[in-house]
Amino acid sequence: MGTQTGTQMDAGRSAGRRVVVVTGASGGIGRATARAFAARGDAVALLARGDEGLEGAARDVEAAGGTALVVPVDVAVADEVEQAAARVEEQLGPIDTWVNVAFSSVFAPFWEISPEEFARTTEVTYLGYVYGTMAALRRMRPRNRGTIVQVGSALAYRGIPLQSAYCGAKHATQGFHEALRCELLHEGSEVRVTMVQMPAVNTPQFSWVLSRLPHQAQPVPPIYQPEVAAKAVVYAADHPKRREYWVGGSTVGTLLANAVAPGLLDRYLARTGFSSQQTDQPRKPDQPKNLWEPADEHHDFGAHGRFDDRATGRSFQLWASQHHGTVLAAAGAAVGGLVAATRAVRR
């Protein structure tokens, strides 16, 4: 869908059109991110497994004003990712931005996860990012330009119960990201890498991730809509010199608490982490499982999960993170005003 000629691509690039790759683009944060890039006229390559979800994402991109290219791919297979990158550049032009979002997980205590399930989660959620980054760098480094955005999580720093495979993969991605960033800085490269640490987001994953929980899985409140996450990803892509961004007050609170009192947080999560990740509704025994096969092969789930009535579409913390100068100036003015008022009272 939506491919263009070389002349059209050159004209689009001169007008500010960018070529963006989004993995995991058929649902959730990836789907919302693809729409956000499309809304400003970018060409968006949609990488995922599920045919129906991909077609739905392509329709979203075209409706938003962008150009869509559907590329079915399993990000856990390095050769498929490399071939996908080659196809994107052949049909859309040089890749400007690569966004790694695709992941999978298992909701279960560690001892109820099989070695094969743990390995598959790691291959998708961690190695999928590695393979995507490798494919992007093979093209960006010779040109000495381009941006790679790793969509992370507060769980890249703070593990929680029932998500050991996912937490391990996100921790690995964090370490990989930091090492790669150092290497690019050492090289003096103009290729940028940045990471966006997400809070709990209302995505379809809670309806299709392999679960052995007795009740329906849910994101730990507070819950944010995927458009909040997408806005952060687009901003990070446009401002990639910062090593990472934190989205949501809950992310900030979790990471600060973990830095100050990780042992205390262990005990708190041991008490609350099981119940806070489940609703009071029993899990449906026929719930889709996308670990091995895509859940959206024949059904388009879209960007949102089932928690619209509990999710917020705003994050003051995200705005503050993007406007450090304004926040510091306001804080300085407030402190100055307080000092002046104190002096006036003393007189």
C-alpha positions in Angstrom: 0.0 0.0 0.0 1.0 3.6 -0.6 4.4 3.2 -2.3 5.8 6.1 -4.3 8.2 6.8 -7.1 11.7 8.0 -6.6 10.8 11.5 -7.8 7.9 11.6 -5.4 10.1 10.5 -2.5 12.7 13.1 -3.2 10.0 15.8 -3.3 8.5 14.5 -0.1 11.9 14.5 1.7 12.6 18.1 0.6 9.2 19.1 2.1 10.0 17.5 5.4 8.5 14.1 4.9 10.4 11.4 6.8 10.6 7.7 6.4 9.8 6.0 9.7 9.8 2.3 10.6 7.7 1.1 13.5 7.9 -2.4 14.8 4.9 -3.9 16.6 2.8 -1.4 14.5 -0.4 -3.5 14.3 -1.6 -2.6 17.9 -1.1 -0.7 21.1 1.7 1.8 21.3 3.1 0.9 17.9 -0.3 1.5 16.3 -0.7 4.9 18.0 2.9 5.8 17.2 2.4 5.0 13.5 -0.7 7.3 13.4 1.2 10.1 15.1 4.0 10.1 12.6 1.5 9.8 9.7 -0.4 12.8 11.0 2.5 15.0 10.0 2.8 13.5 6.6 5.5 10.9 7.1 5.9 7.6 5.3 5.5 4.8 7.8 6.6 1.3 7.4 4.5 -1.0 9.5 6.3 -4.1 10.8 4.4 -6.8 12.6 3.0 -10.3 12.2 -0.8 -10.1 12.1 -2.3 -9.5 8.7 -5.6 -8.0 9.8 -3.9 -5.8 12.4 -1.4 -4.6 9.8 -4.1 -3.7 7.3 -6.0 -1.8 9.9 -2.8 0.1 10.8 -2.2 0.9 7.1 -5.7 2.3 6.9 -5.1 4.5 9.9 -1.9 5.8 8.5 -3.4 6.7 5.1 -6.4 8.3 6.8 -4.1 10.4 9.0 -2.3 11.8 5.9 0.8 9.6 5.8 2.0 6.9 3.4 1.8 3.3 4.6 3.9 0.3 3.7 2.9 -3.0 5.2 5.8 -5.3 5.9 4.9 -8.6 7.6 7.8 -9.7 9.8 8.7 -11.7 12.9 11.2 -9.4 14.7 12.7 -12.4 16.5 14.2 -13.5 13.2 17.2 -11.4 12.2 17.1 -12.2 8.5 13.5 -11.2 8.3 14.2 -7.9 9.9 17.1 -7.2 7.6 15.0 -8.0 4.6 12.3 -5.8 5.9 14.7 -2.9 6.2 15.9 -3.4 2.6 12.4 -3.4 1.3 11.6 -0.2 3.2 14.5 1.6 1.6 13.7 0.2 -1.8 10.1 1.3 -1.7 10.1 4.4 0.5 13.7 5.7 0.5 16.4 6.1 3.2 15.1 5.4 6.7 15.2 8.5 8.9 13.7 7.0 12.1 13.4 3.5 13.4 11.2 2.8 16.4 11.4 -0.5 18.2 8.1 -1.3 20.0 7.3 -5.0 19.3 7.2 -7.3 22.3 5.5 -10.3 23.9 5.2 -11.6 27.4 3.8 -14.2 29.8 1.7 -13.4 32.8 2.6 -16.1 35.3 4.9 -16.8 38.3 8.4 -17.6 37.0 8.1 -21.3 38.0 5.0 -21.6 35.7 6.9 -20.4 32.6 8.5 -23.0 30.4 12.0 -22.5 29.0 10.6 -22.2 25.5 8.1 -19.5 26.6 10.8 -17.6 28.4 13.2 -17.8 25.4 10.5 -16.7 22.9 9.6 -13.7 25.1 13.3 -12.7 25.2 13.8 -13.2 21.5 10.8 -10.9 20.6 11.1 -8.3 23.4 14.9 -8.0 23.6 16.5 -9.5 20.5 13.8 -8.0 18.3 15.1 -4.6 19.4 18.7 -5.7 18.8 18.0 -7.0 15.3 16.0 -3.8 14.5 18.8 -1.6 15.7 21.3 -3.6 13.7 19.3 -3.3 10.5 18.9 0.5 11.1 22.5 1.1 11.9 23.7 -0.8 8.7 22.0 2.0 6.8 22.3 5.0 9.1 26.0 4.8 10.0 27.3 5.1 6.4 25.1 8.1 5.9 26.0 9.5 9.4 22.4 10.4 10.2 19.2 8.9 11.5 17.5 8.2 14.8 16.6 5.0 16.7 14.0 5.1 19.4 13.7 2.2 21.9 10.3 2.0 23.5 11.1 0.9 27.1 9.3 0.7 30.3 9.6 1.6 34.0 10.1 -2.2 34.2 13.5 -1.7 32.5 14.7 -0.5 35.9 12.2 -2.1 38.3 11.1 -5.7 38.0 7.6 -6.7 39.2 6.1 -10.1 40.0 4.2 -12.1 37.3 6.3 -10.5 34.5 9.8 -12.0 35.0 10.4 -12.7 31.3 9.3 -9.2 30.1 11.1 -7.4 32.9 14.3 -9.3 32.1 14.1 -8.4 28.5 13.5 -4.7 29.3 16.4 -4.7 31.7 18.5 -6.2 28.9 17.4 -3.6 26.4 18.3 -0.8 28.8 21.9 -2.1 29.2 22.2 -2.7 25.4 20.9 0.9 24.8 23.4 2.4 27.2 26.4 0.5 25.7 25.4 1.4 22.1 25.0 5.0 23.0 28.5 5.1 24.4 29.9 3.5 21.3 28.2 6.1 19.0 29.4 8.9 21.2 32.9 7.6 21.1 32.7 7.4 17.3 31.4 11.0 17.0 28.5 9.7 15.0 25.5 11.8 14.1 23.3 8.8 14.5 21.2 9.2 17.6 19.7 6.6 19.9 17.2 7.4 22.7 14.9 5.4 24.9 11.4 6.2 26.2 10.4 4.6 29.5 6.6 4.0 29.6 4.1 3.7 32.4 1.1 1.3 32.3 -0.7 1.8 29.0 -4.2 0.7 27.8 -3.2 -1.6 25.0 -4.6 -4.9 23.7 -1.7 -6.9 25.1 -3.8 -7.6 28.3 -6.3 -9.4 26.1 -3.8 -11.5 24.1 -0.6 -12.1 26.1 -0.2 -15.7 27.3 -1.6 -15.7 30.8 -1.9 -18.3 33.5 -3.5 -15.9 36.0 -6.8 -16.8 37.5 -8.3 -13.4 36.6 -8.1 -11.0 33.7 -4.7 -9.3 33.5 -4.6 -5.5 33.7 -2.1 -2.7 33.6 -1.1 -1.4 37.1 -3.0 1.9 37.6 -2.6 4.7 36.9 -3.3 3.8 33.2 -2.4 6.0 30.3 -3.8 5.9 26.7 -1.5 4.8 23.9 -1.7 8.3 22.4 0.2 9.7 25.4 3.0 7.1 24.7 2.9 7.9 21.0 3.3 11.6 21.6 6.4 10.9 23.8 7.9 8.7 21.0 7.5 11.3 18.3 9.0 14.0 20.6 11.9 11.7 21.4 12.5 11.1 17.7 12.6 14.8 17.1 14.8 15.5 20.2 17.1 12.4 20.4 20.1 13.9 22.1 18.7 13.0 25.5 19.6 9.5 26.5 16.0 8.7 27.7 12.6 10.1 28.5 10.3 9.1 31.4 6.5 9.1 30.7 4.0 9.4 33.5 4.2 10.4 37.1 4.0 6.7 38.1 7.2 6.0 36.1 9.0 8.7 37.9 7.7 7.6 41.3 8.6 4.0 40.6 12.1 4.7 39.4 12.9 7.1 42.2 11.5 4.7 44.9 13.6 1.9 43.4 16.7 4.1 43.5 16.2 5.1 47.1 14.7 1.9 48.7 14.7 -1.1 46.4 14.3 -3.6 49.2 11.3 -1.8 50.6 9.8 -1.8 47.1 10.4 -5.5 46.8 8.2 -6.1 49.9 5.6 -3.7 48.8 5.3 -5.3 45.4 5.2 -8.8 47.0 2.1 -7.6 48.9 0.4 -5.7 46.1 1.9 -6.8 42.7 -0.3 -9.9 42.3 -3.7 -8.2 42.9 -2.9 -4.9 41.1 -2.2 -6.7 37.9 -5.6 -8.5 37.8 -9.2 -7.4 37.6 -12.0 -9.1 39.6 -13.2 -10.8 36.4 -12.1 -14.4 35.7 -9.8 -14.9 32.8 -11.5 -16.3 29.7 -10.1 -19.7 28.9 -10.3 -19.0 25.2 -8.4 -15.8 25.3 -6.0 -15.4 22.3 -2.3 -16.1 22.9 0.1 -14.2 20.7 3.4 -15.6 21.9 3.7 -18.1 19.1 1.1 -16.9 16.6 -0.2 -13.3 16.0 -3.5 -12.7 17.8 -4.5 -10.1 15.2 -4.1 -12.4 12.2 -7.8 -12.4 11.6 -9.1 -9.7 13.9 -7.9 -6.0 14.2 -7.7 -5.1 17.9 -6.6 -1.5 17.2 -4.5 0.7 19.5 -6.7 0.6 22.7 -7.3 -2.1 25.1 -10.3 -2.7 27.3 -9.6 -0.1 29.9 -10.7 3.1 28.2 -13.0 4.0 31.1 -10.0 4.0 33.5 -7.3 5.5 31.2 -6.1 9.1 31.0 -5.1 10.8 27.8 -2.9 13.4 29.5 0.4 13.4 31.4 1.6 16.6 33.0 4.9 14.8 33.8 5.4 14.2 30.0 4.9 17.9 29.3 7.3 18.9 32.1 9.9 16.4 30.8 9.7 18.1 27.4 9.8 21.6 28.8 12.6 21.5 31.3 13.6 25.1 30.7 10.0 26.4 31.3 9.6 24.3 34.5 13.0 25.4 35.9 12.2 29.0 35.1 8.8 28.8 36.8 10.3 27.1 39.8 13.0 29.7 40.0 10.4 32.5 39.8 8.3 30.8 42.5 11.3 30.5 44.8 12.2 34.1 44.1 8.7 35.3 44.8 8.6 33.3 48.1 11.9 34.8 49.2 10.7 38.3 48.3 7.5 37.8 50.2 9.3 36.4 53.2 11.6 39.5 53.3 8.6 41.8 53.0 6.9 40.1 56.0 10.0 40.4 58.1 10.2 44.2 57.4 
